[in-house]
Amino acid sequence: MSLKPVELYRDLRHVCLMFSDLIEEDGAAVQANQFLIVDGDTGAIIDPGGNLAFNELFMGMIKYFAPHRLSYLIASHADPDIIASLDRWMTSTKAQLVISCIWERFAPHFTKVGKTENRVIGVPDQGAHLPLGNTELLMLPAHFMHAEGNFHFYDPISRILFSGDLGYR
């Protein structure tokens, strides 16, 4: 397990970090990469992960951005390795969930009743722009490349395309 993220990009106001190996590789769980993007005082986590990754990610990001200040939890799709920790994030932050509109009515099944009320941003099939600080993330349709309603996310500042677990080992 590693609390130290890989710094993918950093300038004076914008940072992109990758958290990997948050869970022990004993074959009991699936590890997906989690990403923290911060622009100024606005932060987002892409693919917050499953329950086994929550504590390590929460503790690992504190040095870089206060979890309670997160604006968004962004999900490339609705598989459990991507959003099973949703209930814990919705309890410990005021962040909104950003997910395909086809999954927005299923996401509450990962939380206690009422946790997602007025906190879900459904991304339309054609994609959209998500304001993040002084920039916008592009939400690009990648339907059926991994899952129905799958999205990739492009950060124009770092020029990184976050493709979820498409191509992950």
C-alpha positions as CSV (number, residue, x, y, z in Angstrom):
1,M,0.0,0.0,0.0
2,S,1.2,3.5,-0.8
3,L,0.0,6.8,0.6
4,K,2.3,8.8,-1.6
5,P,0.7,9.7,-4.9
6,V,2.4,10.1,-8.2
7,E,2.5,13.7,-9.3
8,L,1.4,13.8,-12.9
9,Y,1.3,17.6,-13.2
10,R,1.9,20.7,-11.1
11,D,2.0,24.4,-11.7
12,L,1.3,27.3,-9.3
13,R,-2.5,26.7,-9.2
14,H,-3.1,23.3,-10.8
15,V,-2.1,19.8,-9.7
16,C,-3.0,16.3,-10.9
17,L,-2.1,13.4,-8.6
18,M,-2.5,9.6,-9.2
19,F,-3.1,7.3,-6.3
20,S,-2.5,3.6,-6.9
21,D,-1.8,0.6,-4.9
22,L,-4.2,1.7,-2.2
23,I,-5.2,-1.8,-1.4
24,E,-3.1,-4.9,-0.8
25,E,-2.8,-7.2,-3.8
26,D,-4.1,-10.4,-2.3
27,G,-6.6,-11.1,-5.1
28,A,-9.5,-10.3,-2.8
29,A,-10.3,-6.9,-4.3
30,V,-9.9,-5.0,-7.6
31,Q,-7.7,-1.9,-7.6
32,A,-8.5,1.0,-9.8
33,N,-6.5,4.2,-10.0
34,Q,-7.8,7.2,-8.2
35,F,-7.0,10.8,-9.3
36,L,-7.1,14.1,-7.5
37,I,-7.3,17.2,-9.6
38,V,-7.0,20.6,-7.9
39,D,-7.4,24.0,-9.6
40,G,-6.9,26.8,-7.1
41,D,-9.3,26.1,-4.2
42,T,-11.5,23.6,-6.1
43,G,-10.8,19.8,-6.0
44,A,-12.2,16.7,-7.7
45,I,-11.5,13.0,-7.4
46,I,-11.9,10.9,-10.5
47,D,-13.1,7.4,-9.8
48,P,-13.0,7.5,-6.0
49,G,-12.8,3.7,-5.7
50,G,-14.2,0.9,-3.7
51,N,-14.6,0.7,0.1
52,L,-11.2,-0.9,0.5
53,A,-9.5,2.1,-1.0
54,F,-11.4,4.8,0.9
55,N,-9.2,5.1,4.0
56,E,-5.9,5.2,2.2
57,L,-7.1,7.7,-0.4
58,F,-8.7,9.9,2.2
59,M,-5.6,10.0,4.4
60,G,-3.3,10.2,1.4
61,M,-4.9,13.3,-0.1
62,I,-5.0,15.3,3.1
63,K,-1.4,16.6,2.5
64,Y,-2.5,18.0,-0.9
65,F,-6.2,19.0,-0.5
66,A,-8.6,18.8,2.4
67,P,-11.2,16.2,1.6
68,H,-14.0,18.1,3.2
69,R,-13.4,20.9,0.6
70,L,-13.9,18.6,-2.4
71,S,-16.4,19.9,-5.0
72,Y,-16.8,16.7,-7.1
73,L,-16.6,12.9,-7.0
74,I,-16.4,12.1,-10.7
75,A,-17.2,8.5,-11.9
76,S,-16.2,7.3,-15.3
77,H,-18.8,4.5,-14.9
78,A,-20.8,2.8,-12.1
79,D,-18.8,-0.4,-11.4
80,P,-18.2,-1.1,-7.7
81,D,-14.4,-0.7,-8.0
82,I,-15.1,2.9,-9.2
83,I,-17.8,4.1,-6.8
84,A,-18.5,1.5,-4.0
85,S,-17.0,4.0,-1.5
86,L,-19.6,6.6,-2.5
87,D,-21.5,6.4,0.8
88,R,-18.4,7.2,2.8
89,W,-17.5,10.1,0.5
90,M,-21.0,11.5,0.7
91,T,-20.8,11.3,4.5
92,S,-17.4,12.9,4.9
93,T,-17.7,15.6,2.2
94,K,-20.2,17.9,0.6
95,A,-19.0,16.9,-2.9
96,Q,-21.4,16.3,-5.8
97,L,-21.3,13.0,-7.7
98,V,-20.7,13.5,-11.4
99,I,-21.8,10.4,-13.4
100,S,-23.5,9.5,-16.7
101,C,-27.2,10.4,-16.6
102,I,-28.0,6.7,-17.3
103,W,-26.4,5.8,-13.9
104,E,-27.6,8.7,-11.8
105,R,-30.6,6.7,-10.5
106,F,-28.5,3.7,-9.7
107,A,-25.8,5.6,-7.8
108,P,-28.0,6.0,-4.7
109,H,-27.9,2.2,-4.3
110,F,-24.3,2.7,-3.1
111,T,-25.4,5.0,-0.3
112,K,-27.8,5.3,2.6
113,V,-31.2,6.8,1.8
114,G,-31.1,10.5,1.0
115,K,-27.3,10.8,0.8
116,T,-27.3,11.6,-2.9
117,E,-30.4,13.9,-2.9
118,N,-29.6,17.1,-4.8
119,R,-25.9,16.0,-5.1
120,V,-25.8,14.2,-8.4
121,I,-24.9,15.8,-11.7
122,G,-26.0,13.6,-14.6
123,V,-23.7,13.9,-17.6
124,P,-25.7,13.8,-20.8
125,D,-24.8,11.2,-23.5
126,Q,-23.1,13.8,-25.7
127,G,-20.8,14.9,-22.9
128,A,-20.3,18.3,-21.2
129,H,-18.0,20.7,-19.6
130,L,-17.5,20.6,-15.8
131,P,-16.2,23.9,-14.2
132,L,-13.2,23.3,-12.0
133,G,-11.7,26.4,-10.5
134,N,-10.6,28.6,-13.3
135,T,-10.8,25.8,-15.9
136,E,-13.2,23.2,-17.1
137,L,-12.8,19.4,-17.4
138,L,-14.2,18.0,-20.7
139,M,-16.4,15.0,-20.1
140,L,-16.0,12.9,-23.3
141,P,-18.4,10.1,-24.3
142,A,-16.7,6.7,-24.3
143,H,-19.8,4.7,-24.3
144,F,-19.4,0.9,-24.3
145,M,-15.5,1.2,-24.4
146,H,-15.7,-0.3,-20.9
147,A,-19.3,0.1,-19.8
148,E,-22.6,1.6,-20.9
149,G,-22.6,5.3,-20.2
150,N,-18.8,5.3,-19.8
151,F,-17.0,8.7,-19.9
152,H,-13.4,9.9,-20.2
153,F,-12.3,13.2,-18.7
154,Y,-9.8,15.6,-20.3
155,D,-7.9,18.2,-18.3
156,P,-6.9,21.0,-20.7
157,I,-4.3,22.4,-18.3
158,S,-2.3,19.2,-17.8
159,R,-3.4,17.8,-21.1
160,I,-4.2,14.5,-19.5
161,L,-7.0,12.2,-20.7
162,F,-8.3,10.3,-17.7
163,S,-9.8,7.1,-19.3
164,G,-11.1,5.3,-16.2
165,D,-10.0,1.7,-16.0
166,L,-10.0,1.3,-19.8
167,G,-6.7,-0.4,-20.5
168,Y,-5.9,-1.0,-16.8
169,R,-3.9,-4.2,-16.3
